[in-house]
């Protein structure tokens, strides 16, 4: 793929999203399919004076690991991995696989073993991001597999991706700065609120956000971006929520997810497909059955479901909850090996009140 929009995307990622500077130790990781974007990012990183290095994954390695490794091998974290997370200044993860269903046949208990083993690494990475010691960004490279998941041709998917990233605009950075300014007003209102009440199709959920910080997401840690989020008070979530779209995690799809909460914890999980996987992930550790994030999607360039959480959680007019780890910068305290975002469309009858005041209706902010 040779597209000038890739060069523009690389420039935004390096100069704006990650704000690379001279001397930064910069990890770029992605699959071999993302080579065209990796090359452009690598070049731009050098021009910025950074020290880029690569981790390129090969198709099929994950299946080999899960099918052949002993439990001890699945739990092994090398000293090099521990050192890396302490030393890198910036990290870019480029998603895009040959087969988005490549782990569908893997026993979820095997995945759970490895996830639990990596908990401290995940916790340390989130701490460094929160402390602004590590800059991280995740993005997507357009692949045939992702296009098929989105029920698009590759050509249409490329256009969709670049539109969502705003790199077809003359000045994409200005677009993201303008979105940040717009979202500042939303955050200003939400920061004064203590309790949110979400109602919609088979949904009635209350929780406290008192004392928590709302985070403005405008193209830095995700690309594309477009959300505002916080970490609800851990034991305050009560009620139930039915998620509009399939919940995708570790390349596994769970359909018609319905969760019931009491005092913050999932007490009932339902799904029409993938229920065993859902339950295994919820039981992976003590924090996996609690909510680590609540967010509003604000990217109006993303209008439909693609089976890719990077895009789907940003759909303008949606909300999402994440089971598992809180992002420390929000003030959330939940610790878990998982962070699983699940999306609910609010554009047809959804309402949210803050301290009893209606401020969000049919996917639109009324403030």
C-alpha positions as a Markdown table, in Angstrom:
| # | Residue | x | y | z |
|---|---|---|---|---|
| 1 | Unk | 0.0 | 0.0 | 0.0 |
| 2 | Unk | 1.5 | 3.3 | -1.1 |
| 3 | Unk | -0.7 | 6.1 | 0.0 |
| 4 | Unk | 0.3 | 9.7 | 0.8 |
| 5 | Unk | -2.3 | 9.6 | 3.6 |
| 6 | Unk | 0.0 | 7.1 | 5.4 |
| 7 | Unk | 2.8 | 9.6 | 5.3 |
| 8 | Unk | 0.5 | 12.3 | 6.7 |
| 9 | Unk | -0.8 | 9.8 | 9.4 |
| 10 | Unk | 2.8 | 9.0 | 10.4 |
| 11 | Unk | 3.6 | 12.7 | 10.7 |
| 12 | Unk | 0.6 | 13.3 | 13.0 |
| 13 | Unk | 1.4 | 10.2 | 15.1 |
| 14 | Unk | 5.1 | 11.3 | 15.6 |
| 15 | Unk | 4.7 | 15.0 | 15.9 |
| 16 | Unk | 1.3 | 15.4 | 17.6 |
| 17 | Unk | 0.1 | 12.2 | 19.2 |
| 18 | Unk | 3.4 | 11.1 | 20.7 |
| 19 | Unk | 5.2 | 14.4 | 20.5 |
| 20 | Unk | 8.6 | 12.7 | 19.9 |
| 21 | Unk | 11.7 | 14.7 | 20.7 |
| 22 | Unk | 15.4 | 14.2 | 20.4 |
| 23 | Unk | 16.8 | 11.4 | 22.4 |
| 24 | Unk | 13.4 | 9.6 | 23.0 |
| 25 | Unk | 13.7 | 5.8 | 23.1 |
| 26 | Unk | 10.7 | 4.8 | 20.9 |
| 27 | Unk | 9.2 | 1.4 | 20.5 |
| 28 | Unk | 7.1 | 0.7 | 17.4 |
| 29 | Unk | 5.2 | -2.6 | 17.4 |
| 30 | Unk | 2.9 | -4.1 | 14.9 |
| 31 | Unk | 2.4 | -6.9 | 12.4 |
| 32 | Unk | 4.2 | -7.4 | 9.1 |
| 33 | Unk | 1.1 | -6.2 | 7.3 |
| 34 | Unk | 1.6 | -2.7 | 8.8 |
| 35 | Unk | 5.0 | -2.4 | 7.1 |
| 36 | Unk | 4.0 | 0.6 | 4.9 |
| 37 | Unk | 3.0 | 2.7 | 8.0 |
| 38 | Unk | 5.9 | 1.4 | 10.1 |
| 39 | Unk | 8.4 | 2.6 | 7.5 |
| 40 | Unk | 6.9 | 6.1 | 7.5 |
| 41 | Unk | 6.7 | 6.3 | 11.3 |
| 42 | Unk | 10.3 | 5.0 | 11.6 |
| 43 | Unk | 11.5 | 7.7 | 9.1 |
| 44 | Unk | 9.6 | 10.5 | 10.9 |
| 45 | Unk | 10.9 | 9.4 | 14.3 |
| 46 | Unk | 14.5 | 9.6 | 13.0 |
| 47 | Unk | 13.8 | 13.1 | 11.6 |
| 48 | Unk | 12.5 | 14.1 | 15.1 |
| 49 | Unk | 15.8 | 13.0 | 16.6 |
| 50 | Unk | 14.3 | 9.9 | 18.5 |
| 51 | Unk | 15.8 | 6.4 | 18.7 |
| 52 | Unk | 13.2 | 4.1 | 17.2 |
| 53 | Unk | 13.3 | 0.3 | 17.4 |
| 54 | Unk | 10.9 | -2.3 | 16.2 |
| 55 | Unk | 8.9 | -5.3 | 17.4 |
| 56 | Unk | 7.2 | -6.9 | 14.3 |
| 57 | Unk | 4.9 | -9.8 | 15.0 |
| 58 | Unk | 4.5 | -12.8 | 12.6 |
| 59 | Unk | 1.1 | -14.4 | 11.8 |
| 60 | Unk | 0.4 | -17.5 | 13.8 |
| 61 | Unk | 2.8 | -17.0 | 16.7 |
| 62 | Unk | 0.0 | -16.5 | 19.3 |
| 63 | Unk | -1.7 | -19.8 | 18.4 |
| 64 | Unk | 1.6 | -21.6 | 18.6 |
| 65 | Unk | 2.2 | -20.1 | 22.0 |
| 66 | Unk | -1.2 | -21.0 | 23.4 |
| 67 | Unk | -1.3 | -24.5 | 21.9 |
| 68 | Unk | 2.2 | -25.5 | 22.9 |
| 69 | Unk | 3.5 | -23.6 | 25.9 |
| 70 | Unk | 3.4 | -25.0 | 29.4 |
| 71 | Unk | 1.6 | -23.1 | 32.1 |
| 72 | Unk | 5.1 | -22.0 | 33.3 |
| 73 | Unk | 6.0 | -20.6 | 29.9 |
| 74 | Unk | 2.7 | -18.8 | 29.6 |
| 75 | Unk | 3.4 | -17.1 | 32.9 |
| 76 | Unk | 7.0 | -16.2 | 32.2 |
| 77 | Unk | 7.9 | -12.5 | 32.1 |
| 78 | Unk | 11.5 | -11.9 | 31.2 |
| 79 | Unk | 13.8 | -9.4 | 32.8 |
| 80 | Unk | 14.1 | -7.7 | 29.3 |
| 81 | Unk | 10.3 | -7.1 | 29.3 |
| 82 | Unk | 10.4 | -5.6 | 32.8 |
| 83 | Unk | 13.4 | -3.4 | 31.8 |
| 84 | Unk | 11.8 | -2.3 | 28.6 |
| 85 | Unk | 8.6 | -0.9 | 30.2 |
| 86 | Unk | 10.8 | 1.1 | 32.6 |
| 87 | Unk | 13.1 | 2.6 | 29.9 |
| 88 | Unk | 11.1 | 3.4 | 26.9 |
| 89 | Unk | 9.9 | 7.0 | 26.5 |
| 90 | Unk | 7.2 | 6.4 | 23.9 |
| 91 | Unk | 5.4 | 3.4 | 22.3 |
| 92 | Unk | 3.2 | 3.1 | 19.3 |
| 93 | Unk | 1.1 | 0.0 | 18.8 |
| 94 | Unk | -0.2 | -0.5 | 15.2 |
| 95 | Unk | -3.1 | -3.0 | 15.0 |
| 96 | Unk | -3.8 | -5.1 | 11.9 |
| 97 | Unk | -3.7 | -8.9 | 11.7 |
| 98 | Unk | -4.1 | -11.5 | 8.9 |
| 99 | Unk | -7.0 | -13.1 | 10.7 |
| 100 | Unk | -9.1 | -11.3 | 13.4 |
| 101 | Unk | -10.5 | -14.7 | 14.5 |
| 102 | Unk | -7.1 | -16.3 | 15.0 |
| 103 | Unk | -7.7 | -17.0 | 18.7 |
| 104 | Unk | -11.3 | -18.3 | 18.4 |
| 105 | Unk | -10.3 | -21.9 | 19.0 |
| 106 | Unk | -8.1 | -21.2 | 22.0 |
| 107 | Unk | -9.2 | -22.3 | 25.4 |
| 108 | Unk | -10.0 | -19.0 | 27.3 |
| 109 | Unk | -8.4 | -20.5 | 30.4 |
| 110 | Unk | -5.0 | -20.4 | 28.5 |
| 111 | Unk | -5.5 | -16.8 | 27.7 |
| 112 | Unk | -6.5 | -16.1 | 31.3 |
| 113 | Unk | -3.2 | -17.7 | 32.6 |
| 114 | Unk | -1.1 | -15.3 | 30.5 |
| 115 | Unk | -3.2 | -12.3 | 31.3 |
| 116 | Unk | -2.9 | -12.8 | 35.0 |
| 117 | Unk | 0.8 | -13.2 | 34.7 |
| 118 | Unk | 1.1 | -9.9 | 32.9 |
| 119 | Unk | -0.9 | -7.9 | 35.5 |
| 120 | Unk | 2.1 | -6.2 | 37.1 |
| 121 | Unk | 3.5 | -5.2 | 33.7 |
| 122 | Unk | 0.1 | -3.7 | 32.6 |
| 123 | Unk | -0.2 | -2.0 | 36.0 |
| 124 | Unk | 3.3 | -0.5 | 35.7 |
| 125 | Unk | 2.7 | 0.7 | 32.1 |
| 126 | Unk | -0.5 | 2.5 | 33.1 |
| 127 | Unk | 1.3 | 4.1 | 36.1 |
| 128 | Unk | 4.0 | 5.4 | 33.8 |
| 129 | Unk | 1.5 | 6.7 | 31.3 |
| 130 | Unk | -0.5 | 8.4 | 34.1 |
| 131 | Unk | 2.7 | 10.0 | 35.5 |
| 132 | Unk | 3.5 | 11.2 | 32.0 |
| 133 | Unk | 6.8 | 9.3 | 32.0 |
| 134 | Unk | 5.6 | 7.2 | 29.0 |
| 135 | Unk | 3.7 | 8.3 | 25.9 |
| 136 | Unk | 1.6 | 5.6 | 24.3 |
| 137 | Unk | -0.6 | 5.6 | 21.2 |
| 138 | Unk | -2.6 | 2.8 | 19.5 |
| 139 | Unk | -3.7 | 3.0 | 15.9 |
| 140 | Unk | -4.9 | 0.7 | 13.1 |
| 141 | Unk | -3.5 | -0.2 | 9.7 |
| 142 | Unk | -6.1 | -1.1 | 7.1 |
| 143 | Unk | -6.1 | -4.8 | 6.3 |
| 144 | Unk | -8.4 | -7.1 | 4.4 |
| 145 | Unk | -9.4 | -8.9 | 7.6 |
| 146 | Unk | -10.4 | -5.7 | 9.3 |
| 147 | Unk | -12.3 | -4.6 | 6.2 |
| 148 | Unk | -14.2 | -7.9 | 6.1 |
| 149 | Unk | -15.1 | -7.5 | 9.8 |
| 150 | Unk | -16.5 | -4.0 | 9.0 |
| 151 | Unk | -18.3 | -5.5 | 6.0 |
| 152 | Unk | -16.4 | -3.1 | 3.6 |
| 153 | Unk | -14.1 | -3.5 | 0.7 |
| 154 | Unk | -10.5 | -2.7 | 1.5 |
| 155 | Unk | -10.8 | 0.5 | -0.6 |
| 156 | Unk | -13.8 | 1.7 | 1.4 |
| 157 | Unk | -12.2 | 0.6 | 4.7 |
| 158 | Unk | -9.1 | 2.7 | 3.9 |
| 159 | Unk | -11.2 | 5.7 | 3.2 |
| 160 | Unk | -13.2 | 5.1 | 6.4 |
| 161 | Unk | -10.0 | 4.8 | 8.5 |
| 162 | Unk | -8.4 | 7.9 | 7.1 |
| 163 | Unk | -11.6 | 9.9 | 7.5 |
| 164 | Unk | -11.9 | 8.8 | 11.1 |
| 165 | Unk | -8.3 | 9.9 | 11.6 |
| 166 | Unk | -9.0 | 13.2 | 9.8 |
| 167 | Unk | -5.8 | 12.8 | 7.8 |
| 168 | Unk | -7.6 | 13.7 | 4.6 |
| 169 | Unk | -8.0 | 17.2 | 5.9 |
| 170 | Unk | -5.5 | 19.9 | 5.1 |
| 171 | Unk | -4.5 | 20.3 | 8.7 |
| 172 | Unk | -5.5 | 17.2 | 10.8 |
| 173 | Unk | -3.7 | 18.5 | 13.9 |
| 174 | Unk | -6.0 | 21.5 | 13.9 |
| 175 | Unk | -9.0 | 19.2 | 13.7 |
| 176 | Unk | -7.8 | 17.3 | 16.8 |
| 177 | Unk | -7.0 | 20.5 | 18.7 |
| 178 | Unk | -10.5 | 21.9 | 17.9 |
| 179 | Unk | -12.1 | 18.6 | 19.1 |
| 180 | Unk | -10.1 | 18.9 | 22.4 |
| 181 | Unk | -11.5 | 22.5 | 22.8 |
| 182 | Unk | -15.0 | 21.3 | 22.2 |
| 183 | Unk | -14.7 | 18.5 | 24.7 |
| 184 | Unk | -13.3 | 20.8 | 27.3 |
| 185 | Unk | -16.7 | 22.3 | 27.7 |
| 186 | Unk | -18.2 | 18.9 | 28.2 |
| 187 | Unk | -15.6 | 18.0 | 30.8 |
| 188 | Unk | -16.2 | 21.4 | 32.6 |
| 189 | Unk | -19.8 | 20.4 | 33.1 |
| 190 | Unk | -19.2 | 16.7 | 34.0 |
| 191 | Unk | -16.5 | 17.7 | 36.6 |
| 192 | Unk | -19.2 | 19.4 | 38.7 |
| 193 | Unk | -21.4 | 16.2 | 38.7 |
| 194 | Unk | -21.5 | 13.5 | 41.4 |
| 195 | Unk | -23.9 | 10.8 | 40.1 |
| 196 | Unk | -24.9 | 9.7 | 36.6 |
| 197 | Unk | -28.0 | 7.7 | 35.7 |
| 198 | Unk | -28.0 | 6.0 | 32.3 |
| 199 | Unk | -31.3 | 4.7 | 30.8 |
| 200 | Unk | -32.0 | 3.2 | 27.4 |
| 201 | Unk | -33.0 | -0.1 | 25.7 |
| 202 | Unk | -32.9 | -2.7 | 28.6 |
| 203 | Unk | -30.6 | -0.3 | 30.5 |
| 204 | Unk | -30.9 | 1.3 | 33.8 |
| 205 | Unk | -27.6 | 2.0 | 35.5 |
| 206 | Unk | -26.5 | 4.4 | 38.2 |
| 207 | Unk | -23.0 | 5.2 | 39.5 |
| 208 | Unk | -20.9 | 7.8 | 41.3 |
| 209 | Unk | -18.2 | 9.9 | 39.6 |
| 210 | Unk | -17.6 | 12.1 | 42.7 |
| 211 | Unk | -14.0 | 13.1 | 43.0 |
| 212 | Unk | -13.0 | 11.5 | 39.8 |
| 213 | Unk | -11.3 | 13.3 | 36.8 |
| 214 | Unk | -12.7 | 13.4 | 33.3 |
| 215 | Unk | -10.1 | 12.9 | 30.6 |
| 216 | Unk | -10.1 | 14.6 | 27.2 |
| 217 | Unk | -9.1 | 12.2 | 24.4 |
| 218 | Unk | -8.3 | 14.0 | 21.2 |
| 219 | Unk | -5.8 | 12.1 | 19.2 |
| 220 | Unk | -2.9 | 11.4 | 21.6 |
| 221 | Unk | -3.4 | 8.0 | 23.2 |
| 222 | Unk | -5.6 | 6.6 | 20.5 |
| 223 | Unk | -5.6 | 7.4 | 16.8 |
| 224 | Unk | -8.3 | 7.9 | 15.7 |
| 225 | Unk | -9.8 | 9.3 | 18.9 |
| 226 | Unk | -12.8 | 11.1 | 20.2 |
| 227 | Unk | -14.0 | 10.4 | 23.7 |
| 228 | Unk | -14.2 | 11.7 | 27.2 |
| 229 | Unk | -13.9 | 9.2 | 30.1 |
| 230 | Unk | -13.5 | 8.8 | 33.8 |
| 231 | Unk | -13.2 | 6.0 | 36.3 |
| 232 | Unk | -16.5 | 5.5 | 38.3 |
| 233 | Unk | -16.3 | 5.0 | 42.0 |
| 234 | Unk | -15.6 | 1.3 | 42.2 |
| 235 | Unk | -18.4 | 0.1 | 44.5 |
| 236 | Unk | -21.0 | 2.6 | 43.3 |
| 237 | Unk | -22.2 | 0.9 | 40.1 |
| 238 | Unk | -25.8 | -0.5 | 40.4 |
| 239 | Unk | -28.4 | -1.7 | 37.9 |
| 240 | Unk | -28.1 | -3.3 | 34.5 |
| 241 | Unk | -26.9 | -2.5 | 31.0 |
| 242 | Unk | -27.5 | -4.2 | 27.6 |
| 243 | Unk | -24.7 | -3.5 | 25.1 |
| 244 | Unk | -25.8 | -2.8 | 21.5 |
| 245 | Unk | -22.9 | -4.2 | 19.7 |
| 246 | Unk | -20.9 | -7.4 | 20.1 |
| 247 | Unk | -18.1 | -7.1 | 22.6 |
| 248 | Unk | -14.8 | -8.0 | 21.1 |
| 249 | Unk | -11.7 | -8.9 | 23.2 |
| 250 | Unk | -8.6 | -10.9 | 22.3 |
| 251 | Unk | -10.1 | -11.5 | 18.9 |
| 252 | Unk | -13.1 | -13.2 | 20.5 |
| 253 | Unk | -16.7 | -11.9 | 19.9 |
| 254 | Unk | -19.4 | -12.0 | 22.6 |
| 255 | Unk | -22.9 | -11.1 | 21.4 |
| 256 | Unk | -25.8 | -9.5 | 23.2 |
| 257 | Unk | -23.9 | -8.9 | 26.4 |
| 258 | Unk | -26.1 | -7.9 | 29.4 |
| 259 | Unk | -24.5 | -7.2 | 32.7 |
| 260 | Unk | -26.1 | -6.7 | 36.1 |
| 261 | Unk | -24.2 | -4.8 | 38.9 |
| 262 | Unk | -24.6 | -4.7 | 42.6 |
| 263 | Unk | -22.3 | -2.4 | 44.6 |
| 264 | Unk | -19.9 | -2.1 | 41.7 |
| 265 | Unk | -19.5 | -5.8 | 40.9 |
| 266 | Unk | -21.0 | -7.9 | 38.1 |
| 267 | Unk | -23.4 | -10.3 | 39.7 |
| 268 | Unk | -25.0 | -11.6 | 36.5 |
| 269 | Unk | -23.5 | -11.9 | 33.0 |
| 270 | Unk | -25.6 | -12.9 | 30.0 |
| 271 | Unk | -24.8 | -13.3 | 26.3 |
| 272 | Unk | -26.3 | -15.2 | 23.3 |
| 273 | Unk | -22.9 | -16.1 | 22.0 |
| 274 | Unk | -19.5 | -16.4 | 23.8 |
| 275 | Unk | -20.9 | -16.5 | 27.3 |
| 276 | Unk | -18.2 | -19.0 | 28.5 |
| 277 | Unk | -15.4 | -16.6 | 27.3 |
| 278 | Unk | -17.2 | -13.7 | 29.0 |
| 279 | Unk | -17.4 | -15.4 | 32.3 |
| 280 | Unk | -13.8 | -16.6 | 32.1 |
| 281 | Unk | -12.6 | -13.1 | 31.6 |
| 282 | Unk | -14.8 | -11.7 | 34.4 |
| 283 | Unk | -13.3 | -14.2 | 36.7 |
| 284 | Unk | -9.7 | -13.7 | 35.7 |
| 285 | Unk | -8.9 | -11.7 | 38.8 |
| 286 | Unk | -10.6 | -9.7 | 41.6 |
| 287 | Unk | -10.8 | -6.5 | 39.6 |
| 288 | Unk | -12.2 | -7.9 | 36.3 |
| 289 | Unk | -15.8 | -7.9 | 37.4 |
| 290 | Unk | -15.7 | -4.2 | 38.3 |
| 291 | Unk | -16.0 | -1.1 | 36.0 |
| 292 | Unk | -12.7 | 0.6 | 35.3 |
| 293 | Unk | -14.0 | 3.2 | 32.8 |
| 294 | Unk | -17.1 | 5.0 | 31.7 |
| 295 | Unk | -16.9 | 7.1 | 28.5 |
| 296 | Unk | -18.8 | 9.1 | 25.8 |
| 297 | Unk | -17.9 | 8.5 | 22.2 |
| 298 | Unk | -17.6 | 11.8 | 20.3 |
| 299 | Unk | -16.1 | 11.0 | 16.8 |
| 300 | Unk | -18.8 | 11.9 | 14.3 |
| 301 | Unk | -16.5 | 10.7 | 11.5 |
| 302 | Unk | -17.2 | 7.1 | 12.8 |
| 303 | Unk | -20.9 | 6.3 | 12.1 |
| 304 | Unk | -21.1 | 2.5 | 12.1 |
| 305 | Unk | -19.9 | -0.6 | 13.9 |
| 306 | Unk | -16.7 | -2.2 | 12.6 |
| 307 | Unk | -16.0 | -5.0 | 15.2 |
| 308 | Unk | -12.9 | -3.0 | 16.1 |
| 309 | Unk | -13.0 | -1.4 | 19.5 |
| 310 | Unk | -10.5 | 1.3 | 18.6 |
| 311 | Unk | -13.2 | 2.8 | 16.3 |
| 312 | Unk | -16.4 | 1.5 | 17.8 |
| 313 | Unk | -15.9 | 3.0 | 21.3 |
| 314 | Unk | -15.5 | 6.4 | 19.6 |
| 315 | Unk | -18.8 | 6.3 | 17.6 |
| 316 | Unk | -20.4 | 9.7 | 18.1 |
| 317 | Unk | -23.6 | 9.2 | 20.1 |
| 318 | Unk | -22.5 | 6.1 | 22.0 |
| 319 | Unk | -21.2 | 5.3 | 25.5 |
| 320 | Unk | -19.0 | 2.5 | 26.7 |
| 321 | Unk | -18.0 | 0.8 | 29.9 |
| 322 | Unk | -14.7 | -1.0 | 30.4 |
| 323 | Unk | -14.6 | -4.0 | 32.7 |
| 324 | Unk | -11.3 | -4.3 | 34.6 |
| 325 | Unk | -8.4 | -1.9 | 34.9 |
| 326 | Unk | -9.0 | 1.8 | 35.6 |
| 327 | Unk | -6.8 | 4.3 | 33.8 |
| 328 | Unk | -5.0 | 5.9 | 36.8 |
| 329 | Unk | -5.1 | 9.5 | 35.4 |
| 330 | Unk | -8.9 | 9.4 | 35.9 |
| 331 | Unk | -8.5 | 8.7 | 39.6 |
| 332 | Unk | -9.9 | 5.2 | 39.2 |
| 333 | Unk | -8.4 | 2.6 | 41.5 |
| 334 | Unk | -9.5 | -0.7 | 40.0 |
| 335 | Unk | -6.6 | -3.1 | 39.2 |
| 336 | Unk | -7.0 | -5.9 | 36.7 |
| 337 | Unk | -5.2 | -7.8 | 33.9 |
| 338 | Unk | -8.0 | -6.9 | 31.5 |
| 339 | Unk | -9.5 | -3.7 | 30.2 |
| 340 | Unk | -12.5 | -4.7 | 28.1 |
| 341 | Unk | -14.6 | -1.9 | 26.4 |
| 342 | Unk | -18.2 | -2.6 | 25.6 |
| 343 | Unk | -20.3 | -0.2 | 23.6 |
| 344 | Unk | -23.9 | 0.9 | 23.9 |
| 345 | Unk | -25.6 | 3.1 | 21.2 |
| 346 | Unk | -27.6 | 5.9 | 22.8 |
| 347 | Unk | -28.9 | 7.5 | 19.6 |
| 348 | Unk | -32.4 | 6.0 | 19.8 |
| 349 | Unk | -34.0 | 6.8 | 23.1 |
| 350 | Unk | -31.0 | 6.8 | 25.4 |
| 351 | Unk | -30.8 | 9.4 | 28.2 |
| 352 | Unk | -28.4 | 10.3 | 30.9 |
| 353 | Unk | -29.0 | 12.6 | 33.9 |
| 354 | Unk | -26.3 | 14.1 | 36.1 |
| 355 | Unk | -27.5 | 14.7 | 39.7 |
| 356 | Unk | -31.1 | 14.5 | 38.4 |
| 357 | Unk | -30.6 | 16.9 | 35.4 |
| 358 | Unk | -31.0 | 15.6 | 31.9 |
| 359 | Unk | -27.9 | 16.5 | 29.9 |
| 360 | Unk | -27.6 | 13.8 | 27.2 |
| 361 | Unk | -30.4 | 12.5 | 25.0 |
| 362 | Unk | -30.5 | 10.4 | 21.8 |
| 363 | Unk | -26.7 | 10.6 | 21.6 |
| 364 | Unk | -26.4 | 14.4 | 21.8 |
| 365 | Unk | -25.2 | 16.6 | 24.7 |
| 366 | Unk | -27.8 | 19.1 | 25.7 |
| 367 | Unk | -25.3 | 21.3 | 27.6 |
